[in-house]
Amino acid sequence: MKGYTTYWIWKRFSSILVQHFWKERTFWTDGYFACSIGNVSEETLRTYIENQG
C-alpha cells in the first residue's frame, strides 16, 4: 500500500515534491509497531476490537 501510494503521488506531484524530498523519493520510513494488551481474556479482547470506531 505504501509503495503504491508513493508511486502515484510522485507521478502526479513530482515538480512540487522534488523541492522537499531531494534525497529520497519516499514518504515512509522502515519500522514496525508492537503493542502489548496485558493480561486480559480472549473475550475481553474480542469485545474491545469489535467496539472500535
CHARMM internal coordinates of N, CA and C (Angstrom, degrees):
IC EDIT
DIST 1 N 1 CA 1.4498
DIST 1 CA 1 C 1.5356
ANGL 1 N 1 CA 1 C 110.59
DIST 1 C 2 N 1.3268
ANGL 1 CA 1 C 2 N 116.16
DIHE 1 N 1 CA 1 C 2 N -44.63
DIST 2 N 2 CA 1.4576
ANGL 1 C 2 N 2 CA 118.73
DIHE 1 CA 1 C 2 N 2 CA -177.79
DIST 2 CA 2 C 1.5262
ANGL 2 N 2 CA 2 C 111.36
DIHE 1 C 2 N 2 CA 2 C -66.02
DIST 2 C 3 N 1.3210
ANGL 2 CA 2 C 3 N 116.31
DIHE 2 N 2 CA 2 C 3 N -41.08
DIST 3 N 3 CA 1.4580
ANGL 2 C 3 N 3 CA 119.65
DIHE 2 CA 2 C 3 N 3 CA 179.04
DIST 3 CA 3 C 1.5197
ANGL 3 N 3 CA 3 C 112.07
DIHE 2 C 3 N 3 CA 3 C -64.25
DIST 3 C 4 N 1.3105
ANGL 3 CA 3 C 4 N 115.98
DIHE 3 N 3 CA 3 C 4 N -40.45
DIST 4 N 4 CA 1.4644
ANGL 3 C 4 N 4 CA 122.07
DIHE 3 CA 3 C 4 N 4 CA 179.80
DIST 4 CA 4 C 1.5263
ANGL 4 N 4 CA 4 C 111.11
DIHE 3 C 4 N 4 CA 4 C -63.43
DIST 4 C 5 N 1.3234
ANGL 4 CA 4 C 5 N 117.11
DIHE 4 N 4 CA 4 C 5 N -47.88
DIST 5 N 5 CA 1.4652
ANGL 4 C 5 N 5 CA 119.70
DIHE 4 CA 4 C 5 N 5 CA -178.88
DIST 5 CA 5 C 1.5231
ANGL 5 N 5 CA 5 C 111.28
DIHE 4 C 5 N 5 CA 5 C -66.88
DIST 5 C 6 N 1.3288
ANGL 5 CA 5 C 6 N 117.19
DIHE 5 N 5 CA 5 C 6 N -39.50
DIST 6 N 6 CA 1.4618
ANGL 5 C 6 N 6 CA 120.07
DIHE 5 CA 5 C 6 N 6 CA 178.37
DIST 6 CA 6 C 1.5232
ANGL 6 N 6 CA 6 C 110.61
DIHE 5 C 6 N 6 CA 6 C -60.43
DIST 6 C 7 N 1.3290
ANGL 6 CA 6 C 7 N 116.38
DIHE 6 N 6 CA 6 C 7 N -44.83
DIST 7 N 7 CA 1.4672
ANGL 6 C 7 N 7 CA 121.14
DIHE 6 CA 6 C 7 N 7 CA -179.69
DIST 7 CA 7 C 1.5326
ANGL 7 N 7 CA 7 C 111.04
DIHE 6 C 7 N 7 CA 7 C -57.34
DIST 7 C 8 N 1.3107
ANGL 7 CA 7 C 8 N 117.35
DIHE 7 N 7 CA 7 C 8 N -50.36
DIST 8 N 8 CA 1.4669
ANGL 7 C 8 N 8 CA 120.51
DIHE 7 CA 7 C 8 N 8 CA -175.88
DIST 8 CA 8 C 1.5252
ANGL 8 N 8 CA 8 C 112.69
DIHE 7 C 8 N 8 CA 8 C -71.82
DIST 8 C 9 N 1.3125
ANGL 8 CA 8 C 9 N 117.84
DIHE 8 N 8 CA 8 C 9 N -35.14
DIST 9 N 9 CA 1.4695
ANGL 8 C 9 N 9 CA 119.62
DIHE 8 CA 8 C 9 N 9 CA 177.01
DIST 9 CA 9 C 1.5238
ANGL 9 N 9 CA 9 C 110.10
DIHE 8 C 9 N 9 CA 9 C -65.85
DIST 9 C 10 N 1.3493
ANGL 9 CA 9 C 10 N 117.22
DIHE 9 N 9 CA 9 C 10 N -43.79
DIST 10 N 10 CA 1.4611
ANGL 9 C 10 N 10 CA 120.23
DIHE 9 CA 9 C 10 N 10 CA 177.69
DIST 10 CA 10 C 1.5170
ANGL 10 N 10 CA 10 C 111.34
DIHE 9 C 10 N 10 CA 10 C -64.58
DIST 10 C 11 N 1.3113
ANGL 10 CA 10 C 11 N 117.57
DIHE 10 N 10 CA 10 C 11 N -37.99
DIST 11 N 11 CA 1.4649
ANGL 10 C 11 N 11 CA 120.73
DIHE 10 CA 10 C 11 N 11 CA 179.81
DIST 11 CA 11 C 1.5327
ANGL 11 N 11 CA 11 C 110.87
DIHE 10 C 11 N 11 CA 11 C -62.91
DIST 11 C 12 N 1.3037
ANGL 11 CA 11 C 12 N 115.99
DIHE 11 N 11 CA 11 C 12 N -39.42
DIST 12 N 12 CA 1.4643
ANGL 11 C 12 N 12 CA 120.13
DIHE 11 CA 11 C 12 N 12 CA -176.15
DIST 12 CA 12 C 1.5304
ANGL 12 N 12 CA 12 C 113.75
DIHE 11 C 12 N 12 CA 12 C -84.33
DIST 12 C 13 N 1.3363
ANGL 12 CA 12 C 13 N 117.76
DIHE 12 N 12 CA 12 C 13 N -36.82
DIST 13 N 13 CA 1.4641
ANGL 12 C 13 N 13 CA 121.33
DIHE 12 CA 12 C 13 N 13 CA -172.65
DIST 13 CA 13 C 1.5291
ANGL 13 N 13 CA 13 C 113.80
DIHE 12 C 13 N 13 CA 13 C -120.16
DIST 13 C 14 N 1.3167
ANGL 13 CA 13 C 14 N 118.34
DIHE 13 N 13 CA 13 C 14 N 28.18
DIST 14 N 14 CA 1.4662
ANGL 13 C 14 N 14 CA 121.02
DIHE 13 CA 13 C 14 N 14 CA -174.23
DIST 14 CA 14 C 1.5330
ANGL 14 N 14 CA 14 C 113.25
DIHE 13 C 14 N 14 CA 14 C -59.56
DIST 14 C 15 N 1.3215
ANGL 14 CA 14 C 15 N 118.37
DIHE 14 N 14 CA 14 C 15 N -36.33
DIST 15 N 15 CA 1.4693
ANGL 14 C 15 N 15 CA 119.78
DIHE 14 CA 14 C 15 N 15 CA -178.55
DIST 15 CA 15 C 1.5308
ANGL 15 N 15 CA 15 C 112.16
DIHE 14 C 15 N 15 CA 15 C -64.37
DIST 15 C 16 N 1.3034
ANGL 15 CA 15 C 16 N 117.19
DIHE 15 N 15 CA 15 C 16 N -30.11
DIST 16 N 16 CA 1.4721
ANGL 15 C 16 N 16 CA 121.32
DIHE 15 CA 15 C 16 N 16 CA 178.08
DIST 16 CA 16 C 1.5272
ANGL 16 N 16 CA 16 C 110.47
DIHE 15 C 16 N 16 CA 16 C -84.23
DIST 16 C 17 N 1.3193
ANGL 16 CA 16 C 17 N 116.40
DIHE 16 N 16 CA 16 C 17 N -44.82
DIST 17 N 17 CA 1.4637
ANGL 16 C 17 N 17 CA 121.31
DIHE 16 CA 16 C 17 N 17 CA -174.49
DIST 17 CA 17 C 1.5200
ANGL 17 N 17 CA 17 C 113.41
DIHE 16 C 17 N 17 CA 17 C -67.04
DIST 17 C 18 N 1.3250
ANGL 17 CA 17 C 18 N 117.56
DIHE 17 N 17 CA 17 C 18 N -33.17
DIST 18 N 18 CA 1.4608
ANGL 17 C 18 N 18 CA 120.39
DIHE 17 CA 17 C 18 N 18 CA -177.97
DIST 18 CA 18 C 1.5344
ANGL 18 N 18 CA 18 C 111.53
DIHE 17 C 18 N 18 CA 18 C -60.98
DIST 18 C 19 N 1.3045
ANGL 18 CA 18 C 19 N 117.98
DIHE 18 N 18 CA 18 C 19 N -22.71
DIST 19 N 19 CA 1.4658
ANGL 18 C 19 N 19 CA 121.97
DIHE 18 CA 18 C 19 N 19 CA 178.16
DIST 19 CA 19 C 1.5298
ANGL 19 N 19 CA 19 C 111.80
DIHE 18 C 19 N 19 CA 19 C -72.06
DIST 19 C 20 N 1.3281
ANGL 19 CA 19 C 20 N 117.34
DIHE 19 N 19 CA 19 C 20 N -27.14
DIST 20 N 20 CA 1.4715
ANGL 19 C 20 N 20 CA 121.24
DIHE 19 CA 19 C 20 N 20 CA -175.71
DIST 20 CA 20 C 1.5326
ANGL 20 N 20 CA 20 C 113.35
DIHE 19 C 20 N 20 CA 20 C -110.04
DIST 20 C 21 N 1.3108
ANGL 20 CA 20 C 21 N 116.80
DIHE 20 N 20 CA 20 C 21 N -28.68
DIST 21 N 21 CA 1.4572
ANGL 20 C 21 N 21 CA 121.49
DIHE 20 CA 20 C 21 N 21 CA -177.30
DIST 21 CA 21 C 1.5253
ANGL 21 N 21 CA 21 C 109.68
DIHE 20 C 21 N 21 CA 21 C -115.28
DIST 21 C 22 N 1.3173
ANGL 21 CA 21 C 22 N 117.03
DIHE 21 N 21 CA 21 C 22 N 60.97
DIST 22 N 22 CA 1.4514
ANGL 21 C 22 N 22 CA 121.67
DIHE 21 CA 21 C 22 N 22 CA -175.36
DIST 22 CA 22 C 1.5172
ANGL 22 N 22 CA 22 C 112.82
DIHE 21 C 22 N 22 CA 22 C -78.60
DIST 22 C 23 N 1.3158
ANGL 22 CA 22 C 23 N 118.27
DIHE 22 N 22 CA 22 C 23 N -22.96
DIST 23 N 23 CA 1.4728
ANGL 22 C 23 N 23 CA 120.78
DIHE 22 CA 22 C 23 N 23 CA -176.83
DIST 23 CA 23 C 1.5260
ANGL 23 N 23 CA 23 C 111.86
DIHE 22 C 23 N 23 CA 23 C -84.73
DIST 23 C 24 N 1.3095
ANGL 23 CA 23 C 24 N 117.30
DIHE 23 N 23 CA 23 C 24 N -47.82
DIST 24 N 24 CA 1.4573
ANGL 23 C 24 N 24 CA 122.15
DIHE 23 CA 23 C 24 N 24 CA -179.91
DIST 24 CA 24 C 1.5179
ANGL 24 N 24 CA 24 C 109.25
DIHE 23 C 24 N 24 CA 24 C -134.59
DIST 24 C 25 N 1.3136
ANGL 24 CA 24 C 25 N 116.48
DIHE 24 N 24 CA 24 C 25 N 146.48
DIST 25 N 25 CA 1.4642
ANGL 24 C 25 N 25 CA 120.83
DIHE 24 CA 24 C 25 N 25 CA 179.93
DIST 25 CA 25 C 1.5218
ANGL 25 N 25 CA 25 C 110.16
DIHE 24 C 25 N 25 CA 25 C -95.91
DIST 25 C 26 N 1.2954
ANGL 25 CA 25 C 26 N 116.00
DIHE 25 N 25 CA 25 C 26 N 58.07
DIST 26 N 26 CA 1.4656
ANGL 25 C 26 N 26 CA 119.84
DIHE 25 CA 25 C 26 N 26 CA -179.48
DIST 26 CA 26 C 1.5178
ANGL 26 N 26 CA 26 C 110.23
DIHE 25 C 26 N 26 CA 26 C -146.03
DIST 26 C 27 N 1.3083
ANGL 26 CA 26 C 27 N 116.13
DIHE 26 N 26 CA 26 C 27 N 155.86
DIST 27 N 27 CA 1.4632
ANGL 26 C 27 N 27 CA 122.02
DIHE 26 CA 26 C 27 N 27 CA 176.06
DIST 27 CA 27 C 1.5143
ANGL 27 N 27 CA 27 C 111.13
DIHE 26 C 27 N 27 CA 27 C -106.64
DIST 27 C 28 N 1.3062
ANGL 27 CA 27 C 28 N 117.18
DIHE 27 N 27 CA 27 C 28 N -13.19
DIST 28 N 28 CA 1.4579
ANGL 27 C 28 N 28 CA 122.61
DIHE 27 CA 27 C 28 N 28 CA -170.25
DIST 28 CA 28 C 1.5206
ANGL 28 N 28 CA 28 C 111.03
DIHE 27 C 28 N 28 CA 28 C -106.44
DIST 28 C 29 N 1.3114
ANGL 28 CA 28 C 29 N 116.03
DIHE 28 N 28 CA 28 C 29 N 154.68
DIST 29 N 29 CA 1.4544
ANGL 28 C 29 N 29 CA 121.37
DIHE 28 CA 28 C 29 N 29 CA 174.11
DIST 29 CA 29 C 1.5174
ANGL 29 N 29 CA 29 C 108.96
DIHE 28 C 29 N 29 CA 29 C -117.08
DIST 29 C 30 N 1.3257
ANGL 29 CA 29 C 30 N 116.06
DIHE 29 N 29 CA 29 C 30 N 157.07
DIST 30 N 30 CA 1.4559
ANGL 29 C 30 N 30 CA 119.84
DIHE 29 CA 29 C 30 N 30 CA 175.44
DIST 30 CA 30 C 1.5223
ANGL 30 N 30 CA 30 C 108.65
DIHE 29 C 30 N 30 CA 30 C -70.39
DIST 30 C 31 N 1.2936
ANGL 30 CA 30 C 31 N 116.95
DIHE 30 N 30 CA 30 C 31 N 141.36
DIST 31 N 31 CA 1.4449
ANGL 30 C 31 N 31 CA 120.53
DIHE 30 CA 30 C 31 N 31 CA 178.88
DIST 31 CA 31 C 1.5100
ANGL 31 N 31 CA 31 C 110.98
DIHE 30 C 31 N 31 CA 31 C 169.72
DIST 31 C 32 N 1.2998
ANGL 31 CA 31 C 32 N 114.62
DIHE 31 N 31 CA 31 C 32 N -177.17
DIST 32 N 32 CA 1.4558
ANGL 31 C 32 N 32 CA 119.98
DIHE 31 CA 31 C 32 N 32 CA 179.17
DIST 32 CA 32 C 1.5163
ANGL 32 N 32 CA 32 C 109.11
DIHE 31 C 32 N 32 CA 32 C -153.09
DIST 32 C 33 N 1.3098
ANGL 32 CA 32 C 33 N 116.31
DIHE 32 N 32 CA 32 C 33 N 165.19
DIST 33 N 33 CA 1.4555
ANGL 32 C 33 N 33 CA 122.71
DIHE 32 CA 32 C 33 N 33 CA 178.24
DIST 33 CA 33 C 1.5190
ANGL 33 N 33 CA 33 C 108.36
DIHE 32 C 33 N 33 CA 33 C -120.61
DIST 33 C 34 N 1.2981
ANGL 33 CA 33 C 34 N 116.44
DIHE 33 N 33 CA 33 C 34 N 131.51
DIST 34 N 34 CA 1.4601
ANGL 33 C 34 N 34 CA 121.00
DIHE 33 CA 33 C 34 N 34 CA 176.58
DIST 34 CA 34 C 1.5207
ANGL 34 N 34 CA 34 C 108.00
DIHE 33 C 34 N 34 CA 34 C -130.94
DIST 34 C 35 N 1.3126
ANGL 34 CA 34 C 35 N 116.13
DIHE 34 N 34 CA 34 C 35 N 140.97
DIST 35 N 35 CA 1.4522
ANGL 34 C 35 N 35 CA 120.18
DIHE 34 CA 34 C 35 N 35 CA -177.19
DIST 35 CA 35 C 1.5226
ANGL 35 N 35 CA 35 C 109.01
DIHE 34 C 35 N 35 CA 35 C -144.95
DIST 35 C 36 N 1.2974
ANGL 35 CA 35 C 36 N 115.91
DIHE 35 N 35 CA 35 C 36 N 143.49
DIST 36 N 36 CA 1.4555
ANGL 35 C 36 N 36 CA 121.43
DIHE 35 CA 35 C 36 N 36 CA 177.16
DIST 36 CA 36 C 1.5263
ANGL 36 N 36 CA 36 C 108.61
DIHE 35 C 36 N 36 CA 36 C -107.58
DIST 36 C 37 N 1.3083
ANGL 36 CA 36 C 37 N 116.49
DIHE 36 N 36 CA 36 C 37 N 141.30
DIST 37 N 37 CA 1.4593
ANGL 36 C 37 N 37 CA 119.70
DIHE 36 CA 36 C 37 N 37 CA 179.71
DIST 37 CA 37 C 1.5178
ANGL 37 N 37 CA 37 C 112.26
DIHE 36 C 37 N 37 CA 37 C -98.69
DIST 37 C 38 N 1.3162
ANGL 37 CA 37 C 38 N 116.50
DIHE 37 N 37 CA 37 C 38 N -5.02
DIST 38 N 38 CA 1.4559
ANGL 37 C 38 N 38 CA 119.80
DIHE 37 CA 37 C 38 N 38 CA -179.69
DIST 38 CA 38 C 1.5146
ANGL 38 N 38 CA 38 C 111.41
DIHE 37 C 38 N 38 CA 38 C 81.14
DIST 38 C 39 N 1.3125
ANGL 38 CA 38 C 39 N 115.83
DIHE 38 N 38 CA 38 C 39 N -157.05
DIST 39 N 39 CA 1.4589
ANGL 38 C 39 N 39 CA 121.72
DIHE 38 CA 38 C 39 N 39 CA -175.12
DIST 39 CA 39 C 1.5321
ANGL 39 N 39 CA 39 C 108.86
DIHE 38 C 39 N 39 CA 39 C -102.86
DIST 39 C 40 N 1.3477
ANGL 39 CA 39 C 40 N 117.05
DIHE 39 N 39 CA 39 C 40 N 83.78
DIST 40 N 40 CA 1.4666
ANGL 39 C 40 N 40 CA 121.80
DIHE 39 CA 39 C 40 N 40 CA 178.66
DIST 40 CA 40 C 1.5150
ANGL 40 N 40 CA 40 C 108.63
DIHE 39 C 40 N 40 CA 40 C -128.10
DIST 40 C 41 N 1.3109
ANGL 40 CA 40 C 41 N 115.00
DIHE 40 N 40 CA 40 C 41 N 158.69
DIST 41 N 41 CA 1.4637
ANGL 40 C 41 N 41 CA 119.60
DIHE 40 CA 40 C 41 N 41 CA 179.63
DIST 41 CA 41 C 1.5283
ANGL 41 N 41 CA 41 C 110.49
DIHE 40 C 41 N 41 CA 41 C -75.61
DIST 41 C 42 N 1.3210
ANGL 41 CA 41 C 42 N 115.31
DIHE 41 N 41 CA 41 C 42 N 161.71
DIST 42 N 42 CA 1.4641
ANGL 41 C 42 N 42 CA 120.28
DIHE 41 CA 41 C 42 N 42 CA 177.27
DIST 42 CA 42 C 1.5271
ANGL 42 N 42 CA 42 C 110.51
DIHE 41 C 42 N 42 CA 42 C -61.06
DIST 42 C 43 N 1.3070
ANGL 42 CA 42 C 43 N 117.71
DIHE 42 N 42 CA 42 C 43 N -37.95
DIST 43 N 43 CA 1.4587
ANGL 42 C 43 N 43 CA 121.65
DIHE 42 CA 42 C 43 N 43 CA -179.95
DIST 43 CA 43 C 1.5343
ANGL 43 N 43 CA 43 C 111.07
DIHE 42 C 43 N 43 CA 43 C -64.71
DIST 43 C 44 N 1.3236
ANGL 43 CA 43 C 44 N 117.39
DIHE 43 N 43 CA 43 C 44 N -43.10
DIST 44 N 44 CA 1.4639
ANGL 43 C 44 N 44 CA 121.45
DIHE 43 CA 43 C 44 N 44 CA 177.66
DIST 44 CA 44 C 1.5173
ANGL 44 N 44 CA 44 C 110.33
DIHE 43 C 44 N 44 CA 44 C -61.33
DIST 44 C 45 N 1.3219
ANGL 44 CA 44 C 45 N 116.96
DIHE 44 N 44 CA 44 C 45 N -44.21
DIST 45 N 45 CA 1.4499
ANGL 44 C 45 N 45 CA 121.87
DIHE 44 CA 44 C 45 N 45 CA 178.81
DIST 45 CA 45 C 1.5248
ANGL 45 N 45 CA 45 C 111.08
DIHE 44 C 45 N 45 CA 45 C -63.90
DIST 45 C 46 N 1.3101
ANGL 45 CA 45 C 46 N 117.31
DIHE 45 N 45 CA 45 C 46 N -44.53
DIST 46 N 46 CA 1.4732
ANGL 45 C 46 N 46 CA 121.79
DIHE 45 CA 45 C 46 N 46 CA 179.65
DIST 46 CA 46 C 1.5433
ANGL 46 N 46 CA 46 C 110.32
DIHE 45 C 46 N 46 CA 46 C -60.81
DIST 46 C 47 N 1.3327
ANGL 46 CA 46 C 47 N 116.85
DIHE 46 N 46 CA 46 C 47 N -44.39
DIST 47 N 47 CA 1.4703
ANGL 46 C 47 N 47 CA 121.27
DIHE 46 CA 46 C 47 N 47 CA 178.82
DIST 47 CA 47 C 1.5331
ANGL 47 N 47 CA 47 C 110.52
DIHE 46 C 47 N 47 CA 47 C -61.59
DIST 47 C 48 N 1.3261
ANGL 47 CA 47 C 48 N 116.09
DIHE 47 N 47 CA 47 C 48 N -43.38
DIST 48 N 48 CA 1.4630
ANGL 47 C 48 N 48 CA 121.11
DIHE 47 CA 47 C 48 N 48 CA 179.40
DIST 48 CA 48 C 1.5369
ANGL 48 N 48 CA 48 C 110.74
DIHE 47 C 48 N 48 CA 48 C -59.91
DIST 48 C 49 N 1.3315
ANGL 48 CA 48 C 49 N 116.87
DIHE 48 N 48 CA 48 C 49 N -47.57
DIST 49 N 49 CA 1.4638
ANGL 48 C 49 N 49 CA 121.36
DIHE 48 CA 48 C 49 N 49 CA -179.44
DIST 49 CA 49 C 1.5234
ANGL 49 N 49 CA 49 C 111.22
DIHE 48 C 49 N 49 CA 49 C -63.97
DIST 49 C 50 N 1.3016
ANGL 49 CA 49 C 50 N 117.97
DIHE 49 N 49 CA 49 C 50 N -42.51
DIST 50 N 50 CA 1.4593
ANGL 49 C 50 N 50 CA 121.74
DIHE 49 CA 49 C 50 N 50 CA -178.34
DIST 50 CA 50 C 1.5199
ANGL 50 N 50 CA 50 C 112.63
DIHE 49 C 50 N 50 CA 50 C -65.93
DIST 50 C 51 N 1.3376
ANGL 50 CA 50 C 51 N 117.24
DIHE 50 N 50 CA 50 C 51 N -26.67
DIST 51 N 51 CA 1.4632
ANGL 50 C 51 N 51 CA 121.20
DIHE 50 CA 50 C 51 N 51 CA -177.43
DIST 51 CA 51 C 1.5238
ANGL 51 N 51 CA 51 C 113.83
DIHE 50 C 51 N 51 CA 51 C -96.81
DIST 51 C 52 N 1.3300
ANGL 51 CA 51 C 52 N 117.28
DIHE 51 N 51 CA 51 C 52 N 11.00
DIST 52 N 52 CA 1.4677
ANGL 51 C 52 N 52 CA 119.63
DIHE 51 CA 51 C 52 N 52 CA 176.09
DIST 52 CA 52 C 1.5147
ANGL 52 N 52 CA 52 C 108.67
DIHE 51 C 52 N 52 CA 52 C -73.64
DIST 52 C 53 N 1.3218
ANGL 52 CA 52 C 53 N 117.36
DIHE 52 N 52 CA 52 C 53 N 138.62
DIST 53 N 53 CA 1.4464
ANGL 52 C 53 N 53 CA 124.59
DIHE 52 CA 52 C 53 N 53 CA -177.80
DIST 53 CA 53 C 1.4652
ANGL 53 N 53 CA 53 C 113.14
DIHE 52 C 53 N 53 CA 53 C -61.25
END
COOR INIT
IC SEED 1 N 1 CA 1 C
IC BUILD
